Amino acid sequence: MIINGKEEQLELEYPCNWEYKVMCLAEAEIEIIVTEVVKNRDFDVTKGNKSKTGKYQSYNVTMLVHNDDDRVELFSQFKQHQHVAMVL
């Protein structure tokens, strides 16, 4: 990650709560999507913004991640899900 023009490593103390911003079609069932990705983990979902056209909806998905590999793998799984348009 580049911070202030320098390559910096993100330093987190694990385990910690991490928030993913997941964007999908507005009619998608976010609870089902998240459950498919995180399996039996606890998570919280809050609604974010809707696109101007109303086609897309963003959601904030928060859950406990155990280490850097876990955090990155979950990001990858969300990104690969067929009903997810974008993950931040």
C-alpha positions as CSV (number, residue, x, y, z in Angstrom):
1,M,0.0,0.0,0.0
2,I,1.3,3.5,-0.8
3,I,0.9,6.1,1.9
4,N,2.2,9.6,1.4
5,G,4.2,8.5,-1.6
6,K,6.0,5.7,0.3
7,E,5.4,1.9,0.2
8,E,3.9,1.1,3.6
9,Q,2.9,-2.2,5.1
10,L,-0.5,-2.2,6.9
11,E,0.1,-3.1,10.5
12,L,-2.9,-4.5,12.4
13,E,-3.3,-6.3,15.6
14,Y,-5.1,-9.6,15.0
15,P,-7.7,-10.7,15.6
16,C,-9.6,-7.6,14.8
17,N,-12.9,-6.5,13.2
18,W,-12.6,-5.6,9.5
19,E,-15.1,-3.9,7.3
20,Y,-15.6,-4.8,3.6
21,K,-17.6,-2.6,1.4
22,V,-19.5,-5.0,-1.0
23,M,-21.4,-3.6,-4.0
24,C,-23.9,-5.8,-5.8
25,L,-27.1,-5.5,-7.8
26,A,-29.8,-3.9,-5.7
27,E,-32.1,-6.9,-5.8
28,A,-29.3,-9.3,-4.7
29,E,-29.8,-11.0,-1.3
30,I,-26.8,-9.7,0.6
31,E,-27.3,-12.0,3.6
32,I,-27.1,-15.1,1.3
33,I,-24.0,-13.7,-0.5
34,V,-22.2,-13.0,2.7
35,T,-23.1,-16.4,4.2
36,E,-21.8,-18.2,1.1
37,V,-18.5,-16.4,1.5
38,V,-17.9,-16.5,5.2
39,K,-19.7,-19.8,6.0
40,N,-20.4,-20.1,9.7
41,R,-18.8,-16.9,10.9
42,D,-20.7,-14.1,12.7
43,F,-21.0,-10.9,10.7
44,D,-22.9,-7.6,10.6
45,V,-24.3,-6.0,7.5
46,T,-25.4,-2.4,7.1
47,K,-26.8,-0.8,4.0
48,G,-24.7,1.8,2.3
49,N,-25.4,3.9,-0.7
50,K,-27.5,3.1,-3.8
51,S,-26.3,4.0,-7.3
52,K,-28.0,7.0,-9.0
53,T,-29.8,4.6,-11.3
54,G,-30.8,2.3,-8.5
55,K,-29.2,-0.7,-10.1
56,Y,-26.5,-1.2,-7.5
57,Q,-26.5,-1.2,-3.7
58,S,-23.5,-1.1,-1.4
59,Y,-23.3,-2.8,2.0
60,N,-20.8,-2.6,4.8
61,V,-19.9,-6.1,6.0
62,T,-18.0,-6.3,9.3
63,M,-16.5,-9.4,10.8
64,L,-13.7,-10.7,12.9
65,V,-10.6,-11.6,10.9
66,H,-7.8,-13.7,12.5
67,N,-4.7,-12.7,10.5
68,D,-3.6,-11.0,7.3
69,D,-4.1,-14.1,5.2
70,D,-7.6,-14.5,6.5
71,R,-8.5,-10.9,5.7
72,V,-7.1,-11.1,2.2
73,E,-8.7,-14.4,1.4
74,L,-12.1,-13.1,2.4
75,F,-11.6,-10.1,0.2
76,S,-10.7,-12.4,-2.7
77,Q,-13.8,-14.6,-2.0
78,F,-16.1,-11.6,-2.1
79,K,-14.5,-10.3,-5.2
80,Q,-15.0,-13.7,-7.0
81,H,-18.6,-14.1,-6.0
82,Q,-20.9,-14.1,-9.0
83,H,-23.3,-11.6,-7.6
84,V,-20.7,-9.1,-6.3
85,A,-19.8,-6.2,-8.7
86,M,-17.0,-4.7,-6.5
87,V,-15.3,-5.0,-3.1
88,L,-13.4,-2.3,-1.3
